[in-house]
Amino acid sequence: MTSATPTSPTPAPAALSFSQLPLSPAMLANLQQLGYLSMTAIQAASLPAALLGKDIIAQAKTGSGKTAAFALTLLSNLNPRRFAVQTLVLCPTRELADQVTTEIRRLARAEDNIKVVTLCGGVPLRGQLATLEHGAHIVVGTPGRLMDHLERGSLQLEALNTLVLDEADRMLDMGFFDDIVKVARQCPKTRQTLL
């Protein structure tokens, strides 16, 4: 694990373009289609370092573009030909996990066959087990349900290269500290962590 690079919600320099980042032409075209014309402050502060593989701790308000910042990073780390869980995103609630999954899928349209799976409580475990048997590249979920799958052996993290803790402060406030630690301990030590 590399040292974390703290970022703060400082104003972005005048309209930094996504084209200044080392993103694929297909990803840049998809961003353009989605209306992502220039980076927000949090994206400009975090993406250059994150795309270099550095661990990031970032804080910004809701709606500031944090999800796109970590999603672009995890997608750039992904090997679509390797059908194994390469990214794990922890979220405090099922609603946030669903929103994050939707945004990752929108941003992943530039790549073929990226499978994103949501694992949260309140949904029958049987369907999630069947989905995991067919494989996934990215798993988004809540700590309790992720722990359940890890304990059952249905979630394998050997190929993981990116761990994202989305709204970590909220997860801590909700009492998920021990679960977060247990999940992180099951991830490979050599990985990128985005907080």
N, C-alpha and C positions, 0 to 999 in steps of 0.2 A: 504494500500500500504506500503510495506516495504521500508527501505532506499535503495537507489541505490548504487550498488557496481561498481565504475569505473574500467574499465580494459583498459590496453594499449597494443599496439602491441609488447609486449616483446617477445623475443625468447622463444619457448616452450622448457621445459626440454627435455632431450634426449628421443625422440619418445614415448610420452605417448600414451598408447593404449586406445581405446574406451572401452575395456573390464574392465578398472579400474573405469568406471562410472556405476551408478545404472540404466542400460538400460536392457530391456528384452532380453532373449536369441534370440528371433526372430528378434529384432532390430539389435543386434550385428551380426547375420548371414547375414542380409540384407546389413549392412554396409560393411561387408567383400566382399559380391558379387558385391557391387558397387565400390570396390577398395579403400574404406576408411580404410587404414591400421593403421594409427596413426593420432593423432590430430594435427592440425595446431596450430600456436602460439595463434591465437584468440580463437580457440576452447578450448585449454588447460587453457587459462586465464579466460574464461567466463562460460564454461559448468558446472564445479563443483558447483559454486555458483548459477547459473541459475536453475540447477536441484534440488537445495534445496528450490526453490521458491523465491529467492531474485530478486529484480529489478536490471536490468543491463543497464549500459551505456557503449558501446564499440565502438571503432573506429579502423578500419583497412582498408587496401587497397582492391580494387576490386580483386577478385580471391583468397582471403585469407581464405575463408571458413566461412564467417559470416552467410550466409543463412543456412548452415547446423547446425551451432551453435544454432540459434534461432529455426530452424525447429525441431531439436531433443528435445529441451525444450518444445515447444508447443505440440508436439506429446506425450511427457511423461505426460503432464497435461490433456490430452484428455481422456474422457470417451466415447469409441465408441458406447456404448449402449444408451447413451443419445443423441438423434437426435435433437440437437439444436446447434446454433452457439456458440462455446466455445472459438474460437480464431478469432481475427481480425488483419490482417496485412495491414498496410497502406504503399503504395509505391508512389513515385512521378510520374511515367509514366506507361502507359499501357504495354510497352515493359518489364519493370522491373517486373511488376505484373505477366505477363505471365511466365517469367523466374522463379520467386519465386514459382508460382503455380506448375510448372513442377518439380522443385526440391523437394518441399514438397510431391508431389505425389510419386516421386521415393523413398523418405525416408519412406513414409507411407505404402509402399508395404508389410511391415512386419505385418501390422494389416489388418483385414478384414473390408471392407465396410466403409472406411474413405472417406467422401465426401468433396472435396475441390472445391470451387466456386470462379471464378474471376468476379469482378464487376468493370468495367472500362467504361469510355465514349467512343464514337466512335463505339459502339455496340448497336443494338436495345434494348431498355429497356424491351420490351415485353418478349423476351426470358429469360432475367434475372429474371423478375418477376415470370415466370413459374418455373424456376429452383429453386428459393427461396421457392416457395410454396411446393416443394417436400422435402425441408430441406437441411441443410448442417452442417458440423462440423466446417469447417474452411472457412473463407471468406478472400480473398486477393483482394485489390482494390485501386483505386485512391480516394483521399479525396472528390472531387466533386461528383463523382457517388455514393460514400458511403453516403454522405450527402443527396443526392436525395432519395436513398432508405430509409434512416432513416426518412426523412420528410414524405414519403408516407406510412410509417409503414410496408413496406415489409421486412425490416431488423430488427430483434428483437435481442437484446443483453443481455437479462436478465441472460442467462446461461454463459456469457462470463467470462473466467478465465485468459485469456492471451491477452494482447494488444501489438502488435509489430509495431514500427515505423521504417521502413527500409529506410535508406538514409534520415533521418530526416533533416540533414543539407541542403540537396538538396531541400527537400519539402519547407523548410523555405525560401531558395533563390528564389523559384518559387512563393512565396506569399501565401502559404497554411496555414499560422499560424492560422488564425481564424477558418478555416475548421477543422484543427487538434484539436484545443481546443473544438470545438462543438462536434466532434465525441467522444473525450475522456470523455467529460461530460456526454454522454449518456451511457458510459460503467459503470458497477458496480464499486463502490469505492474499494471493496476488489477484487483485481486482481493482476496479475504479469504484469509488464511493462518492455519490452525489447526495448531499443533504440539503 
